């Protein structure tokens, strides 16, 4: 029950636990669940903490596909919905992901990122979620455990304002299982930031206002629905910045909006990273003349902010923990679109390979020799 | 039951005028009577429709056969049971809407094949909704492809005349009864007593709680290569030949709800459908014996 929620305290716990606490602090009403490594602790904690609570529906489903189907219908009835998955589970639910984006379902999905088969692998990389970048879900990437908790609460606020689902990503094991100290805000503080979910009346499915939903439209009507998703994504850029400022004010934490910029603004070398690699890269800033951009939201992508910040940089290293076989890796593709031919793409940390400060320093050294038209792979031996 | 047939037919007009279904579509009769029974029982139906003919039949956006009086949610192919469960849970547990009845109206392609795991899961959880299986024995909406419900010997576009369907239809009724669900019944809209049987079953199912399953067999003239005007006759013959016995499973017990006054050979049912035109004498004999065997099983179970 809620009384077990250690609100208003600093605790040492894992990222998965932070995700579960954040969901409850967000006063979720419906939690459909299905287990997968490394997400399992999220649904286990939520099962324990919601047992016997009449106001929360915790539902064990038969697959991630069913889980998101259940989630989307509960949301359309005006419920605040949370769930979590990883890797194969996210891929199994692919059809539902494309639908919840296009149907404008403002739920939050926590993703403990894990590499995808084949061969079967449990280690973290971002191929699961990055391959879902086009489905109309907002995508946030966390770099530490505190940020998982914060971004889930922020994610609900943004999702409900723009009516889009929010996928909150954090690398499996590195963040899902490693315990670290973080602050759990009080329920009252969260309530001050996140009001009850109240979507527009015409958006809610209401049996007293009967009609048909998701029928087949004519092509132009279909295209206009898609355009609305694009517009909502673009609106989300401003909403994320505004709500991140508000969050920072209410919770007394540093603002983390679309992206985080650290290092020397006049440096000649830039680095763009995402997730925990972004956190590791911060250590480099102390000893290197470097401008570091850590991407917090990958969808919508902060192209304008990135372009502006990278204006004076001569060479940019982009670290992807994901691939796009035969093309440019997902993050590098975005940075090239924003910053042009100064960009060199590196792929590191695939399947859970180590990415240390040394790895990143070596990448900077390779910047001059790296090929511009294809990614350079870095595979660290354990 | 003293119910008169004429008022039933006259009053079941909630979906008029018109819908996108083919002439002679058996499932149109079922849906139309179903809506009528639920409304007459003072309940508000909420339909969950996975990809099927009814995705088309409910009308093109923004028109709807429900004329904004009945809700239809066109959902994904594989997740209608999960989605119906979500509606049922939120209506029931959070919104306390006892008057709303969630109905998953699903074809045989979803029920027997792509959503089979989902149907089983909803049955196991005893989710509180009414599942109407619209069984026309193939993927008709996509152009008559074989499904897990396609009977032995039937020609479809993926079991062509040179190689008709091998193996028997999946026995969904026994499979679901083994899930110990509170209510299961079969129905088809043939003769007057069969229509009355359908009304009695739906009325019973509406007022029950948990996972209720009604298997309706619905002739499909384009898919079965039958005449539109034969739809009701074929339904009737399905029961009279014991190909489709009218049964009920309630409180763990089976019951034959309608015993045909006269039993006819399966050929009478089969010959009205060109999809069975390739059957050999041996094939027909096999269908007859397996039909007799299955009916005998129901008879034995009904005695218990």
Interface residues (C-beta under 8 A of the other chain):
Chain A: X29 X30 X32 X54 X55 X57 X59 X60 X61 X62 X63 X65 X66 X67 X68 X69 X70 X71 X72 X73 X74 X77 X79 X95 X96 X99 X205 X207 X208 X210 X211 X212 X213 X214 X215 X216 X217 X218 X221
Chain B: X44 X46 X55 X56 X58 X59 X60 X61 X62 X64 X65 X66 X68 X69 X70 X71 X72 X73 X74 X75 X76 X78 X79 X81 X82 X83 X85 X86 X87 X89 X90 X91 X93 X94 X95 X97 X100 X117 X118 X120 X121 X125
